[in-house]
Amino acid sequence: MSEKLTSIIEQLKTLTLLEAADLVKEIEQVFGVDTSVSVATVAAAMPAAGGAAPAAEEKTAFDVVLTEVPADKKIAILKIVRNVTGLGLKESKDIVDNVPKVLKEGATKEEVETIKKEIEAAGGKVTIK
């Protein structure tokens, strides 16, 4: 394999799943191809090549769990929790004071990424399940 291809492969290995999905969409648009069949073929070939487990169906619903709230960041995180959950002040405070707690169940990838960014920017930590 050429040095150019090796470099591209190494860069692809560093992508997150979201970035990889965006890359596939962009390739489809730019080159006018449908990668849905090709991706399935590649996924089926991966266990033989790399010893990885077969690819499962892509998850579409996620749970966002608030796992850590630093004492000095409670108010900022409380505001985000209220906004995300639609709960009142008391209920939101109970979540922030008693972590780990589920903030949102059945959220989409986009919602999960937005919530995670907001909570982490405010100083808290979340996990995605």
VMD Tcl script that builds the backbone (N, CA, C; Angstrom):
set m [mol new atoms 387]
animate dup $m
set s [atomselect $m all]
$s set {name element resname resid chain x y z} {
  {N N MET 1 A 0.854 -1.172 0.000}
  {CA C MET 1 A 0.000 0.000 0.000}
  {C C MET 1 A 0.904 1.240 0.000}
  {N N SER 2 A 0.472 2.256 -0.708}
  {CA C SER 2 A 1.277 3.467 -0.824}
  {C C SER 2 A 1.267 4.252 0.493}
  {N N GLU 3 A 2.232 5.124 0.637}
  {CA C GLU 3 A 2.348 5.949 1.842}
  {C C GLU 3 A 1.121 6.853 1.990}
  {N N LYS 4 A 0.613 7.330 0.870}
  {CA C LYS 4 A -0.574 8.197 0.893}
  {C C LYS 4 A -1.778 7.451 1.469}
  {N N LEU 5 A -1.993 6.219 1.004}
  {CA C LEU 5 A -3.122 5.428 1.500}
  {C C LEU 5 A -2.939 5.064 2.970}
  {N N THR 6 A -1.724 4.731 3.352}
  {CA C THR 6 A -1.439 4.406 4.746}
  {C C THR 6 A -1.751 5.598 5.640}
  {N N SER 7 A -1.387 6.792 5.199}
  {CA C SER 7 A -1.660 8.007 5.953}
  {C C SER 7 A -3.164 8.229 6.110}
  {N N ILE 8 A -3.904 8.023 5.038}
  {CA C ILE 8 A -5.366 8.204 5.080}
  {C C ILE 8 A -5.992 7.204 6.053}
  {N N ILE 9 A -5.558 5.950 5.990}
  {CA C ILE 9 A -6.093 4.912 6.880}
  {C C ILE 9 A -5.820 5.277 8.338}
  {N N GLU 10 A -4.632 5.749 8.637}
  {CA C GLU 10 A -4.284 6.133 10.010}
  {C C GLU 10 A -5.167 7.289 10.488}
  {N N GLN 11 A -5.466 8.229 9.597}
  {CA C GLN 11 A -6.340 9.347 9.966}
  {C C GLN 11 A -7.763 8.854 10.222}
  {N N LEU 12 A -8.222 7.900 9.413}
  {CA C LEU 12 A -9.572 7.357 9.587}
  {C C LEU 12 A -9.714 6.644 10.926}
  {N N LYS 13 A -8.662 6.017 11.394}
  {CA C LYS 13 A -8.708 5.304 12.670}
  {C C LYS 13 A -8.956 6.236 13.845}
  {N N THR 14 A -8.668 7.511 13.689}
  {CA C THR 14 A -8.834 8.458 14.792}
  {C C THR 14 A -10.226 9.087 14.842}
  {N N LEU 15 A -11.078 8.827 13.844}
  {CA C LEU 15 A -12.409 9.436 13.798}
  {C C LEU 15 A -13.335 8.840 14.848}
  {N N THR 16 A -14.230 9.663 15.374}
  {CA C THR 16 A -15.304 9.171 16.233}
  {C C THR 16 A -16.383 8.579 15.322}
  {N N LEU 17 A -17.330 7.862 15.906}
  {CA C LEU 17 A -18.410 7.280 15.108}
  {C C LEU 17 A -19.215 8.368 14.398}
  {N N LEU 18 A -19.459 9.457 15.083}
  {CA C LEU 18 A -20.218 10.556 14.490}
  {C C LEU 18 A -19.470 11.155 13.304}
  {N N GLU 19 A -18.162 11.348 13.462}
  {CA C GLU 19 A -17.352 11.889 12.377}
  {C C GLU 19 A -17.302 10.916 11.198}
  {N N ALA 20 A -17.200 9.622 11.491}
  {CA C ALA 20 A -17.168 8.613 10.427}
  {C C ALA 20 A -18.489 8.597 9.653}
  {N N ALA 21 A -19.597 8.717 10.373}
  {CA C ALA 21 A -20.909 8.753 9.715}
  {C C ALA 21 A -21.027 9.990 8.821}
  {N N ASP 22 A -20.542 11.131 9.323}
  {CA C ASP 22 A -20.558 12.356 8.521}
  {C C ASP 22 A -19.681 12.203 7.284}
  {N N LEU 23 A -18.538 11.549 7.443}
  {CA C LEU 23 A -17.631 11.319 6.315}
  {C C LEU 23 A -18.310 10.466 5.244}
  {N N VAL 24 A -18.997 9.421 5.661}
  {CA C VAL 24 A -19.691 8.550 4.708}
  {C C VAL 24 A -20.760 9.335 3.947}
  {N N LYS 25 A -21.528 10.147 4.660}
  {CA C LYS 25 A -22.562 10.968 4.002}
  {C C LYS 25 A -21.935 11.912 2.985}
  {N N GLU 26 A -20.834 12.532 3.363}
  {CA C GLU 26 A -20.158 13.476 2.467}
  {C C GLU 26 A -19.622 12.755 1.223}
  {N N ILE 27 A -19.043 11.576 1.410}
  {CA C ILE 27 A -18.529 10.798 0.275}
  {C C ILE 27 A -19.673 10.436 -0.661}
  {N N GLU 28 A -20.810 10.039 -0.090}
  {CA C GLU 28 A -21.976 9.702 -0.911}
  {C C GLU 28 A -22.420 10.896 -1.747}
  {N N GLN 29 A -22.440 12.079 -1.135}
  {CA C GLN 29 A -22.887 13.277 -1.853}
  {C C GLN 29 A -21.876 13.710 -2.915}
  {N N VAL 30 A -20.616 13.761 -2.558}
  {CA C VAL 30 A -19.587 14.256 -3.469}
  {C C VAL 30 A -19.422 13.342 -4.674}
  {N N PHE 31 A -19.419 12.023 -4.440}
  {CA C PHE 31 A -19.144 11.089 -5.529}
  {C C PHE 31 A -20.401 10.438 -6.100}
  {N N GLY 32 A -21.567 10.752 -5.523}
  {CA C GLY 32 A -22.821 10.218 -6.044}
  {C C GLY 32 A -22.921 8.707 -5.928}
  {N N VAL 33 A -22.482 8.156 -4.808}
  {CA C VAL 33 A -22.529 6.707 -4.608}
  {C C VAL 33 A -23.404 6.370 -3.416}
  {N N ASP 34 A -23.824 5.105 -3.358}
  {CA C ASP 34 A -24.592 4.599 -2.225}
  {C C ASP 34 A -23.719 3.585 -1.506}
  {N N THR 35 A -23.301 3.904 -0.286}
  {CA C THR 35 A -22.379 3.033 0.439}
  {C C THR 35 A -23.080 2.028 1.341}
  {N N SER 36 A -24.395 1.997 1.350}
  {CA C SER 36 A -25.098 1.109 2.276}
  {C C SER 36 A -24.749 -0.353 2.040}
  {N N VAL 37 A -24.644 -0.790 0.806}
  {CA C VAL 37 A -24.277 -2.176 0.512}
  {C C VAL 37 A -22.802 -2.387 0.790}
  {N N SER 38 A -21.976 -1.445 0.397}
  {CA C SER 38 A -20.537 -1.563 0.602}
  {C C SER 38 A -20.186 -1.614 2.075}
  {N N VAL 39 A -20.854 -0.813 2.899}
  {CA C VAL 39 A -20.573 -0.788 4.325}
  {C C VAL 39 A -20.917 -2.137 4.948}
  {N N ALA 40 A -22.027 -2.730 4.537}
  {CA C ALA 40 A -22.406 -4.041 5.065}
  {C C ALA 40 A -21.378 -5.095 4.681}
  {N N THR 41 A -20.882 -5.029 3.468}
  {CA C THR 41 A -19.879 -5.983 3.011}
  {C C THR 41 A -18.586 -5.810 3.797}
  {N N VAL 42 A -18.179 -4.579 4.006}
  {CA C VAL 42 A -16.962 -4.305 4.766}
  {C C VAL 42 A -17.143 -4.763 6.209}
  {N N ALA 43 A -18.282 -4.498 6.802}
  {CA C ALA 43 A -18.529 -4.887 8.187}
  {C C ALA 43 A -18.492 -6.406 8.333}
  {N N ALA 44 A -19.021 -7.123 7.350}
  {CA C ALA 44 A -18.998 -8.579 7.394}
  {C C ALA 44 A -17.574 -9.113 7.255}
  {N N ALA 45 A -16.738 -8.403 6.532}
  {CA C ALA 45 A -15.361 -8.845 6.323}
  {C C ALA 45 A -14.451 -8.478 7.488}
  {N N MET 46 A -14.840 -7.547 8.305}
  {CA C MET 46 A -13.980 -7.082 9.405}
  {C C MET 46 A -13.582 -8.174 10.386}
  {N N PRO 47 A -14.472 -9.061 10.843}
  {CA C PRO 47 A -14.041 -10.068 11.808}
  {C C PRO 47 A -12.907 -10.941 11.269}
  {N N ALA 48 A -12.969 -11.296 9.994}
  {CA C ALA 48 A -11.917 -12.120 9.412}
  {C C ALA 48 A -10.601 -11.351 9.344}
  {N N ALA 49 A -10.678 -10.077 9.059}
  {CA C ALA 49 A -9.466 -9.277 8.890}
  {C C ALA 49 A -8.865 -8.855 10.219}
  {N N GLY 50 A -9.694 -8.349 11.119}
  {CA C GLY 50 A -9.145 -7.772 12.335}
  {C C GLY 50 A -9.489 -8.510 13.612}
  {N N GLY 51 A -10.273 -9.564 13.529}
  {CA C GLY 51 A -10.649 -10.297 14.717}
  {C C GLY 51 A -11.692 -9.582 15.562}
  {N N ALA 52 A -12.321 -8.562 15.040}
  {CA C ALA 52 A -13.331 -7.821 15.789}
  {C C ALA 52 A -14.668 -8.547 15.713}
  {N N ALA 53 A -15.541 -8.241 16.634}
  {CA C ALA 53 A -16.869 -8.847 16.639}
  {C C ALA 53 A -17.692 -8.290 15.484}
  {N N PRO 54 A -18.679 -9.047 15.011}
  {CA C PRO 54 A -19.526 -8.534 13.931}
  {C C PRO 54 A -20.256 -7.279 14.376}
  {N N ALA 55 A -20.472 -6.376 13.434}
  {CA C ALA 55 A -21.133 -5.117 13.747}
  {C C ALA 55 A -22.601 -5.370 14.060}
  {N N ALA 56 A -23.080 -4.798 15.161}
  {CA C ALA 56 A -24.481 -4.919 15.536}
  {C C ALA 56 A -25.239 -3.783 14.865}
  {N N GLU 57 A -26.573 -3.848 14.972}
  {CA C GLU 57 A -27.360 -2.748 14.424}
  {C C GLU 57 A -26.979 -1.473 15.148}
  {N N GLU 58 A -26.970 -0.372 14.418}
  {CA C GLU 58 A -26.603 0.905 15.013}
  {C C GLU 58 A -27.688 1.331 15.998}
  {N N LYS 59 A -27.263 1.725 17.166}
  {CA C LYS 59 A -28.183 2.148 18.210}
  {C C LYS 59 A -28.741 3.530 17.867}
  {N N THR 60 A -30.054 3.697 18.054}
  {CA C THR 60 A -30.683 4.964 17.701}
  {C C THR 60 A -31.227 5.711 18.914}
  {N N ALA 61 A -31.374 5.037 20.049}
  {CA C ALA 61 A -31.887 5.685 21.262}
  {C C ALA 61 A -30.872 5.513 22.381}
  {N N PHE 62 A -30.577 6.600 23.067}
  {CA C PHE 62 A -29.556 6.599 24.098}
  {C C PHE 62 A -30.104 7.198 25.388}
  {N N ASP 63 A -29.511 6.789 26.511}
  {CA C ASP 63 A -29.841 7.391 27.797}
  {C C ASP 63 A -28.653 8.241 28.227}
  {N N VAL 64 A -28.940 9.444 28.714}
  {CA C VAL 64 A -27.901 10.347 29.202}
  {C C VAL 64 A -27.962 10.318 30.730}
  {N N VAL 65 A -26.842 9.933 31.354}
  {CA C VAL 65 A -26.785 9.819 32.809}
  {C C VAL 65 A -25.810 10.862 33.363}
  {N N LEU 66 A -26.306 11.714 34.231}
  {CA C LEU 66 A -25.450 12.687 34.903}
  {C C LEU 66 A -24.677 11.937 35.978}
  {N N THR 67 A -23.338 11.940 35.876}
  {CA C THR 67 A -22.527 11.132 36.786}
  {C C THR 67 A -21.716 11.940 37.788}
  {N N GLU 68 A -21.410 13.188 37.467}
  {CA C GLU 68 A -20.587 13.974 38.382}
  {C C GLU 68 A -20.935 15.452 38.299}
  {N N VAL 69 A -21.089 16.058 39.479}
  {CA C VAL 69 A -21.382 17.489 39.560}
  {C C VAL 69 A -20.466 18.094 40.620}
  {N N PRO 70 A -19.450 18.849 40.207}
  {CA C PRO 70 A -18.594 19.519 41.189}
  {C C PRO 70 A -19.418 20.536 41.988}
  {N N ALA 71 A -19.117 20.648 43.269}
  {CA C ALA 71 A -19.884 21.528 44.164}
  {C C ALA 71 A -19.931 22.965 43.657}
  {N N ASP 72 A -18.828 23.453 43.094}
  {CA C ASP 72 A -18.798 24.841 42.646}
  {C C ASP 72 A -19.480 25.064 41.296}
  {N N LYS 73 A -19.967 23.993 40.671}
  {CA C LYS 73 A -20.619 24.095 39.354}
  {C C LYS 73 A -22.104 23.734 39.408}
  {N N LYS 74 A -22.639 23.498 40.610}
  {CA C LYS 74 A -24.014 23.011 40.745}
  {C C LYS 74 A -25.057 23.917 40.101}
  {N N ILE 75 A -24.939 25.211 40.285}
  {CA C ILE 75 A -25.959 26.132 39.777}
  {C C ILE 75 A -25.997 26.109 38.249}
  {N N ALA 76 A -24.826 26.140 37.616}
  {CA C ALA 76 A -24.785 26.117 36.153}
  {C C ALA 76 A -25.357 24.813 35.617}
  {N N ILE 77 A -25.007 23.705 36.260}
  {CA C ILE 77 A -25.503 22.397 35.811}
  {C C ILE 77 A -26.989 22.271 36.097}
  {N N LEU 78 A -27.442 22.822 37.216}
  {CA C LEU 78 A -28.862 22.805 37.565}
  {C C LEU 78 A -29.700 23.476 36.476}
  {N N LYS 79 A -29.224 24.597 35.961}
  {CA C LYS 79 A -29.931 25.306 34.884}
  {C C LYS 79 A -30.038 24.427 33.635}
  {N N ILE 80 A -28.971 23.731 33.306}
  {CA C ILE 80 A -28.984 22.852 32.128}
  {C C ILE 80 A -29.942 21.684 32.352}
  {N N VAL 81 A -29.904 21.095 33.551}
  {CA C VAL 81 A -30.800 19.978 33.880}
  {C C VAL 81 A -32.253 20.407 33.749}
  {N N ARG 82 A -32.584 21.586 34.248}
  {CA C ARG 82 A -33.959 22.094 34.126}
  {C C ARG 82 A -34.352 22.242 32.663}
  {N N ASN 83 A -33.439 22.769 31.862}
  {CA C ASN 83 A -33.709 22.975 30.443}
  {C C ASN 83 A -33.894 21.643 29.712}
  {N N VAL 84 A -33.046 20.674 30.011}
  {CA C VAL 84 A -33.079 19.374 29.322}
  {C C VAL 84 A -34.302 18.558 29.723}
  {N N THR 85 A -34.594 18.535 31.026}
  {CA C THR 85 A -35.660 17.666 31.518}
  {C C THR 85 A -37.038 18.312 31.529}
  {N N GLY 86 A -37.075 19.652 31.615}
  {CA C GLY 86 A -38.358 20.335 31.717}
  {C C GLY 86 A -38.937 20.256 33.120}
  {N N LEU 87 A -38.138 19.789 34.081}
  {CA C LEU 87 A -38.601 19.670 35.459}
  {C C LEU 87 A -38.500 21.004 36.174}
  {N N GLY 88 A -39.139 21.059 37.322}
  {CA C GLY 88 A -39.077 22.259 38.148}
  {C C GLY 88 A -37.761 22.346 38.899}
  {N N LEU 89 A -37.611 23.424 39.648}
  {CA C LEU 89 A -36.371 23.673 40.376}
  {C C LEU 89 A -36.081 22.574 41.403}
  {N N LYS 90 A -37.072 22.193 42.194}
  {CA C LYS 90 A -36.866 21.193 43.246}
  {C C LYS 90 A -36.469 19.847 42.657}
  {N N GLU 91 A -37.194 19.400 41.630}
  {CA C GLU 91 A -36.900 18.105 41.011}
  {C C GLU 91 A -35.519 18.107 40.361}
  {N N SER 92 A -35.180 19.189 39.703}
  {CA C SER 92 A -33.864 19.303 39.061}
  {C C SER 92 A -32.757 19.310 40.104}
  {N N LYS 93 A -33.001 19.996 41.228}
  {CA C LYS 93 A -32.008 20.035 42.309}
  {C C LYS 93 A -31.804 18.639 42.886}
  {N N ASP 94 A -32.885 17.856 43.007}
  {CA C ASP 94 A -32.767 16.483 43.499}
  {C C ASP 94 A -31.875 15.644 42.584}
  {N N ILE 95 A -31.994 15.835 41.275}
  {CA C ILE 95 A -31.149 15.108 40.326}
  {C C ILE 95 A -29.690 15.500 40.512}
  {N N VAL 96 A -29.433 16.805 40.552}
  {CA C VAL 96 A -28.057 17.311 40.669}
  {C C VAL 96 A -27.422 16.876 41.989}
  {N N ASP 97 A -28.214 16.820 43.070}
  {CA C ASP 97 A -27.685 16.461 44.387}
  {C C ASP 97 A -27.510 14.954 44.578}
  {N N ASN 98 A -28.123 14.151 43.741}
  {CA C ASN 98 A -28.102 12.698 43.936}
  {C C ASN 98 A -27.622 11.955 42.691}
  {N N VAL 99 A -26.439 12.325 42.193}
  {CA C VAL 99 A -25.908 11.651 41.014}
  {C C VAL 99 A -25.373 10.276 41.403}
  {N N PRO 100 A -25.335 9.305 40.532}
  {CA C PRO 100 A -25.728 9.343 39.125}
  {C C PRO 100 A -27.249 9.244 38.963}
  {N N LYS 101 A -27.756 10.023 38.035}
  {CA C LYS 101 A -29.183 10.050 37.703}
  {C C LYS 101 A -29.360 10.173 36.195}
  {N N VAL 102 A -30.398 9.535 35.677}
  {CA C VAL 102 A -30.711 9.623 34.253}
  {C C VAL 102 A -31.331 10.988 33.980}
  {N N LEU 103 A -30.745 11.708 33.014}
  {CA C LEU 103 A -31.297 13.010 32.622}
  {C C LEU 103 A -32.336 12.853 31.525}
  {N N LYS 104 A -32.029 11.991 30.564}
  {CA C LYS 104 A -32.933 11.832 29.420}
  {C C LYS 104 A -32.837 10.403 28.929}
  {N N GLU 105 A -33.982 9.791 28.705}
  {CA C GLU 105 A -34.042 8.432 28.170}
  {C C GLU 105 A -34.505 8.467 26.733}
  {N N GLY 106 A -33.966 7.582 25.919}
  {CA C GLY 106 A -34.395 7.464 24.534}
  {C C GLY 106 A -34.038 8.652 23.669}
  {N N ALA 107 A -32.940 9.325 23.978}
  {CA C ALA 107 A -32.531 10.509 23.221}
  {C C ALA 107 A -31.843 10.105 21.920}
  {N N THR 108 A -31.908 10.974 20.920}
  {CA C THR 108 A -31.230 10.734 19.652}
  {C C THR 108 A -29.749 11.085 19.803}
  {N N LYS 109 A -28.955 10.701 18.804}
  {CA C LYS 109 A -27.522 11.014 18.825}
  {C C LYS 109 A -27.285 12.512 18.945}
  {N N GLU 110 A -28.059 13.292 18.193}
  {CA C GLU 110 A -27.890 14.736 18.195}
  {C C GLU 110 A -28.199 15.322 19.577}
  {N N GLU 111 A -29.306 14.844 20.188}
  {CA C GLU 111 A -29.669 15.323 21.521}
  {C C GLU 111 A -28.579 14.964 22.529}
  {N N VAL 112 A -28.098 13.738 22.445}
  {CA C VAL 112 A -27.068 13.261 23.365}
  {C C VAL 112 A -25.811 14.117 23.265}
  {N N GLU 113 A -25.368 14.386 22.048}
  {CA C GLU 113 A -24.160 15.194 21.849}
  {C C GLU 113 A -24.348 16.612 22.390}
  {N N THR 114 A -25.515 17.200 22.155}
  {CA C THR 114 A -25.800 18.553 22.645}
  {C C THR 114 A -25.797 18.590 24.165}
  {N N ILE 115 A -26.491 17.643 24.785}
  {CA C ILE 115 A -26.563 17.592 26.249}
  {C C ILE 115 A -25.174 17.377 26.832}
  {N N LYS 116 A -24.438 16.449 26.262}
  {CA C LYS 116 A -23.093 16.150 26.767}
  {C C LYS 116 A -22.197 17.387 26.694}
  {N N LYS 117 A -22.242 18.083 25.554}
  {CA C LYS 117 A -21.431 19.297 25.397}
  {C C LYS 117 A -21.790 20.345 26.447}
  {N N GLU 118 A -23.099 20.564 26.650}
  {CA C GLU 118 A -23.549 21.581 27.602}
  {C C GLU 118 A -23.111 21.244 29.030}
  {N N ILE 119 A -23.321 19.990 29.431}
  {CA C ILE 119 A -22.978 19.580 30.801}
  {C C ILE 119 A -21.471 19.652 31.012}
  {N N GLU 120 A -20.694 19.165 30.049}
  {CA C GLU 120 A -19.240 19.189 30.195}
  {C C GLU 120 A -18.696 20.618 30.171}
  {N N ALA 121 A -19.309 21.487 29.372}
  {CA C ALA 121 A -18.884 22.882 29.337}
  {C C ALA 121 A -19.140 23.565 30.689}
  {N N ALA 122 A -20.181 23.105 31.383}
  {CA C ALA 122 A -20.509 23.674 32.686}
  {C C ALA 122 A -19.675 23.050 33.804}
  {N N GLY 123 A -18.921 21.976 33.503}
  {CA C GLY 123 A -18.055 21.369 34.504}
  {C C GLY 123 A -18.512 20.026 35.014}
  {N N GLY 124 A -19.637 19.517 34.528}
  {CA C GLY 124 A -20.139 18.217 34.973}
  {C C GLY 124 A -19.690 17.095 34.057}
  {N N LYS 125 A -20.083 15.878 34.416}
  {CA C LYS 125 A -19.757 14.721 33.596}
  {C C LYS 125 A -21.007 13.883 33.382}
  {N N VAL 126 A -21.116 13.325 32.162}
  {CA C VAL 126 A -22.228 12.441 31.838}
  {C C VAL 126 A -21.683 11.186 31.182}
  {N N THR 127 A -22.483 10.125 31.241}
  {CA C THR 127 A -22.190 8.923 30.479}
  {C C THR 127 A -23.377 8.652 29.581}
  {N N ILE 128 A -23.103 8.014 28.468}
  {CA C ILE 128 A -24.139 7.692 27.497}
  {C C ILE 128 A -24.316 6.181 27.502}
  {N N LYS 129 A -25.545 5.754 27.623}
  {CA C LYS 129 A -25.837 4.307 27.634}
  {C C LYS 129 A -26.771 3.969 26.518}
}
mol reanalyze $m
mol bondsrecalc $m
mol representation Tube
mol addrep $m
